Amino acid sequence: MSVTSNGTATGARTEPSAGIGIGTEESVATRLEKLRDARVVVTGGGGLVGSRLVALLRGADAEVTVLDRLDAYPESAHRLFGVEKLGVDVVVGDVCDRATVRRLVTRADYVVHAAAYADVAACTRRPDIAFRANILGTQVVLEETAASQARRLVLVSSAAVYGDGDPGFQGPQEFREDRPLLPVSVYANSKLWAEHQARLLLGGSVGTEFAVLRYFSVYGDPQIPKPGSHSWMVAWLSMQARLGRPMRLNGGGVQVRDLVHVEDVAAATALALIEEGMAGQTVNVGTGVPTSVREVGELIAPHFPQARFITTPRPEGDPLGGFAATEQSRELLRWTPRIDVRTGVERYVRWLSATPQAVPGWLTESAA
């Protein structure tokens, strides 16, 4: 299969995993039959979540177009995600390119806006790039979608908008969708702005509905870390252990995360396109289970006999975290995650052991 800047792509259809993300009444696959022959544009569809989402949509016989720069990683990591094998049109382009965005969304029935400069540390180092990608690019997508005949846009946001929550609260905090939002990073600020802008541009009578999903800590194969990042802790800690390096616990690993597997996230995102109750709503995508960074390391360590830990400072903008309130996702999405953390971490470690070439060269070289 070939992928070109003019969006031509061919390839065999790939079926999603059977039974993925079982809903409360019907299976996800059954419910997604509503998307048969629907035209869906997925910005950022070449990434970890985007590629899993595209696989689900293709399994529902939707016509999918991906818009992605395919440059989020310094090496050919996108090949691991495999979007080029899914039989979709892949347009290598930028969400800031208004002409390209207009051409794609004009004929779309649905839009998922997942493209972003999606890394807390990178956004802190380069707020100028974060502004262009996460604010300017989002504005272009929202404006062009509002001017189209699309039925609904799903905006991918982040639990980062909650920041550290209530500073006077001791212990893991539950983050409800209606709680005050106190972002502590450039990345979180850009995501909160995107949420407000979606309501401003699509919350009226333009004819296109919107829904906002706040992803918690997404993990799962074939996720790989980026240089200079402190996100994606399952991937980071697993690869450090595999390379014989100590697992770094930033701030001692006391930060709490709600780890939600990429397969479950993809299912929730696909359902947000079609569930009637999601129109105009903001919903957490998480498990409701708090897990500390240290606990994740302790799940990984038994797989690597030489595994050890070191404590390092907590990076700027790294929230103490919390866990998702899940009532809204159960009610409005009719969705609950099916993969628990222990199972998901074990799956990742097994995948890494079977795919050692997935460890990026820059990380191998730094270990040496």
C-alpha positions in Angstrom: 0.0 0.0 0.0 1.1 3.6 -0.7 0.3 6.8 1.2 0.8 10.1 -0.5 0.1 13.7 0.2 -2.9 13.7 -2.1 -4.6 11.1 0.0 -4.5 8.0 -2.2 -4.3 4.8 -0.3 -5.3 1.2 -0.9 -5.1 -1.9 1.2 -7.0 -4.8 2.7 -9.6 -4.3 5.3 -8.7 -5.2 8.8 -11.3 -6.4 11.3 -11.2 -5.1 14.8 -10.9 -7.4 17.8 -14.0 -9.4 18.5 -16.0 -8.2 21.5 -14.0 -5.1 22.0 -15.4 -2.7 24.7 -18.7 -4.4 25.4 -21.5 -1.9 26.1 -24.2 -2.2 28.7 -26.9 -3.4 26.4 -25.5 -4.3 23.0 -22.0 -5.0 21.8 -20.0 -2.1 20.3 -19.9 -3.8 16.9 -23.7 -4.1 16.8 -24.2 -0.5 17.8 -21.7 0.8 15.3 -23.7 -0.8 12.4 -25.3 2.7 12.3 -22.1 3.9 10.7 -22.3 1.6 7.7 -21.4 3.6 4.6 -21.0 6.8 6.7 -18.1 9.1 5.7 -15.9 9.8 8.7 -12.9 12.1 8.9 -10.4 11.3 11.6 -7.7 14.0 12.2 -4.7 12.4 13.9 -5.9 9.0 12.7 -2.4 7.8 12.2 -1.6 7.7 16.0 -2.1 5.1 18.6 -5.8 5.8 19.4 -6.6 7.0 15.9 -5.4 3.8 14.3 -7.5 1.7 16.7 -10.5 3.9 16.1 -10.1 3.7 12.3 -10.0 -0.1 12.6 -13.3 -0.1 14.4 -14.9 2.2 11.9 -13.7 0.1 9.0 -15.1 -2.9 10.8 -18.4 -1.1 10.7 -18.1 -0.6 7.0 -17.7 3.2 7.4 -15.8 5.1 4.7 -12.8 6.6 6.6 -10.4 9.4 5.7 -7.4 10.1 7.9 -5.7 13.5 8.1 -2.3 13.2 9.8 1.1 14.8 9.5 2.7 11.4 10.4 5.6 13.1 12.0 4.8 12.8 15.7 7.7 10.4 16.3 11.4 10.7 15.2 11.3 7.2 13.7 8.8 5.2 11.7 6.6 4.5 14.7 3.5 5.0 12.6 4.2 1.7 10.9 3.6 0.0 14.3 0.1 1.6 14.5 -0.7 0.1 11.1 -3.2 2.6 9.8 -1.8 2.2 6.3 -3.1 -1.4 6.3 -6.7 -0.6 7.0 -7.9 0.3 3.5 -8.6 4.0 4.2 -7.6 7.2 2.5 -4.6 8.7 4.3 -4.0 12.3 3.6 -0.6 13.4 4.9 -1.3 17.0 5.9 -1.8 19.6 8.6 -5.0 20.6 10.4 -3.8 24.2 10.0 -4.1 23.9 6.2 -7.6 25.2 5.8 -8.0 24.2 2.1 -7.2 20.6 3.0 -9.4 20.5 6.0 -12.3 22.1 4.0 -11.9 19.6 1.2 -12.1 16.6 3.6 -14.9 17.7 5.9 -17.1 19.2 3.2 -18.3 15.7 2.3 -18.1 14.2 5.8 -21.0 12.8 7.9 -18.9 12.7 11.0 -15.6 14.2 12.2 -13.3 13.1 15.0 -10.7 15.7 15.9 -7.9 13.9 17.6 -4.9 15.7 16.0 -2.8 17.5 18.6 0.6 18.3 19.9 -0.2 15.7 22.5 2.6 15.7 25.0 2.8 17.7 28.3 6.6 18.1 28.3 6.8 19.0 24.6 4.1 21.6 25.0 5.9 23.1 28.0 9.2 23.3 26.0 7.5 24.7 22.9 4.3 26.6 23.6 4.5 28.1 20.2 4.1 24.7 18.5 1.4 23.8 21.0 -0.4 27.0 20.1 -0.3 26.4 16.4 -1.3 22.7 16.5 -3.8 22.7 19.4 -5.4 26.1 19.1 -5.0 27.3 15.5 -5.4 23.8 14.1 -8.5 23.2 16.2 -10.0 26.5 15.2 -9.6 25.6 11.5 -11.2 22.2 12.1 -14.1 23.6 14.1 -14.8 26.4 11.6 -14.8 24.2 8.6 -16.9 21.5 10.3 -19.4 24.2 11.4 -19.7 25.2 7.7 -20.2 21.7 6.5 -23.1 19.2 6.5 -21.5 17.0 9.1 -23.8 15.5 11.7 -21.4 15.5 14.6 -17.9 16.3 15.6 -16.2 14.5 18.5 -13.4 16.5 20.1 -10.7 14.6 21.9 -9.8 16.4 25.1 -7.8 15.3 28.1 -8.1 14.7 31.9 -5.2 17.2 32.1 -7.8 19.9 32.2 -8.5 18.9 35.8 -4.9 19.6 36.9 -4.2 18.7 40.5 -7.9 19.1 41.5 -8.6 20.3 45.0 -5.3 21.3 46.6 -6.7 20.7 50.1 -7.8 17.2 49.3 -5.7 14.3 50.6 -5.4 11.1 48.6 -6.6 10.1 45.1 -9.3 12.5 43.8 -12.3 11.6 41.7 -12.7 14.0 38.7 -16.3 14.7 37.8 -17.1 16.4 34.6 -18.7 19.4 36.3 -15.9 20.1 38.8 -13.8 23.3 38.5 -11.0 23.0 36.0 -7.5 24.0 37.1 -5.0 23.1 34.4 -1.3 23.2 35.3 0.3 22.9 31.9 0.4 24.5 28.5 -1.0 21.3 27.0 -3.9 21.3 29.5 -4.7 25.0 28.8 -4.8 24.2 25.0 -7.3 21.4 25.6 -9.5 23.4 27.8 -9.6 26.2 25.2 -10.6 23.7 22.5 -13.5 22.5 24.7 -14.8 26.1 25.1 -14.3 26.8 21.4 -16.2 23.7 20.4 -19.2 24.9 22.5 -18.9 28.4 21.1 -18.9 27.3 17.4 -21.0 24.2 17.5 -23.2 24.6 20.5 -25.7 26.8 18.8 -27.9 26.2 15.8 -25.3 25.5 13.1 -26.7 22.0 12.5 -23.6 20.1 13.5 -23.6 18.5 16.9 -20.5 18.2 19.1 -19.3 15.9 21.9 -16.2 16.2 24.0 -14.3 13.2 25.4 -11.7 13.7 28.2 -9.3 10.9 27.8 -7.5 9.7 31.0 -4.2 7.9 30.8 -4.2 5.9 27.5 -1.9 3.0 27.3 -1.5 -0.3 25.4 0.5 -1.8 22.6 2.0 -0.7 20.3 2.5 2.5 22.3 6.1 3.8 22.3 7.6 6.8 24.2 8.8 10.0 22.7 12.2 11.5 23.5 12.0 14.1 26.3 8.6 13.0 27.4 7.3 11.8 30.8 4.0 10.6 29.5 3.0 7.1 28.5 4.3 5.5 31.7 3.5 1.9 30.8 5.6 2.2 27.7 8.4 4.2 29.4 8.8 1.9 32.4 8.5 -1.3 30.4 11.2 -0.3 27.9 13.5 1.0 30.6 13.2 -2.4 32.4 13.7 -4.3 29.1 16.9 -2.4 28.4 18.3 -3.1 31.8 17.9 0.5 32.9 16.3 1.5 36.3 12.7 2.5 36.1 12.5 6.2 36.8 9.8 7.2 39.3 9.4 10.9 38.8 8.5 12.4 42.2 8.7 9.0 43.7 5.8 7.6 41.6 3.1 9.0 43.9 1.2 10.5 41.0 -2.2 8.8 40.4 -3.4 7.9 37.0 -6.6 6.3 35.7 -5.1 3.9 33.1 -7.5 3.1 30.3 -6.6 0.7 27.5 -6.4 2.0 24.0 -8.9 -0.6 22.7 -11.5 0.7 25.3 -10.7 4.3 24.3 -11.3 3.6 20.7 -14.6 2.0 21.4 -15.8 4.9 23.5 -14.7 7.4 20.8 -16.6 5.5 18.1 -19.7 5.4 20.2 -19.5 9.1 20.8 -20.3 9.6 17.1 -23.6 7.9 17.3 -25.0 7.9 20.9 -27.9 10.4 20.9 -27.3 11.4 24.5 -23.8 12.6 23.8 -24.9 15.6 21.8 -23.4 18.7 23.4 -22.0 16.7 26.3 -18.6 16.3 27.9 -17.7 12.8 29.2 -14.7 11.2 30.9 -13.1 8.2 29.2 -11.5 6.3 32.1 -12.0 3.3 34.3 -12.7 4.9 37.6 -9.8 3.0 39.2 -6.8 5.0 40.6 -3.3 3.5 40.0 -0.1 5.2 41.2 3.0 5.3 38.9 4.8 3.1 41.4 2.1 0.5 41.3 2.5 0.3 37.5 6.2 -0.2 38.0 5.5 -3.0 40.4 3.3 -4.7 37.9 6.0 -4.5 35.3 9.0 -5.5 37.5 8.2 -9.2 37.9 8.6 -9.6 34.1 12.2 -8.4 34.2 14.4 -10.1 36.9 16.9 -7.3 37.0 14.3 -4.5 37.3 15.0 -1.8 39.8 13.7 1.7 40.6 15.2 5.2 41.0 13.5 8.3 42.2 13.8 11.5 40.1 12.2 14.9 40.4 8.6 15.4 39.3 8.6 17.3 36.0 7.0 20.7 35.5 3.4 20.5 34.5 3.1 16.8 35.6 -0.2 16.7 37.6 -0.6 14.6 40.7 -3.7 13.3 39.0 -6.8 11.4 39.9 -9.4 9.1 38.5 -12.4 9.4 36.4 -16.0 9.6 37.5 -17.7 7.1 35.2 -21.4 7.7 35.7 -21.7 9.9 32.6 -19.8 7.5 30.4 -22.1 4.6 31.5 -25.2 6.7 31.0 -24.5 8.7 27.9 -22.1 6.5 26.0 -23.6 3.2 27.4 -20.0 2.1 27.7 -17.7 0.6 30.3 -14.1 -0.4 29.8 -13.3 -4.1 29.7 -9.5 -4.3 30.1 -8.2 -3.9 33.7 -4.7 -2.5 34.4 -3.1 -5.8 35.4 -4.3 -7.5 32.2 -3.4 -4.5 30.0 0.1 -4.2 31.4 0.7 -7.9 31.0 -0.4 -7.6 27.4 1.9 -4.7 26.8 4.9 -6.5 28.3 4.2 -9.7 26.2 3.9 -7.6 23.1 7.2 -5.8 23.8 9.0 -9.1 24.4 7.6 -10.4 21.1 8.4 -7.1 19.2 11.8 -6.0 20.5 12.3 -3.9 17.4 9.6 -1.6 18.7 12.1 -0.1 21.1 13.1 3.1 19.4 16.7 3.5 18.3 17.2 6.8 20.2 16.2 5.0 23.4 18.5 2.0 22.7 21.4 4.3 22.0 20.9 6.3 25.2 20.9 3.1 27.2 24.2 2.1 25.6 
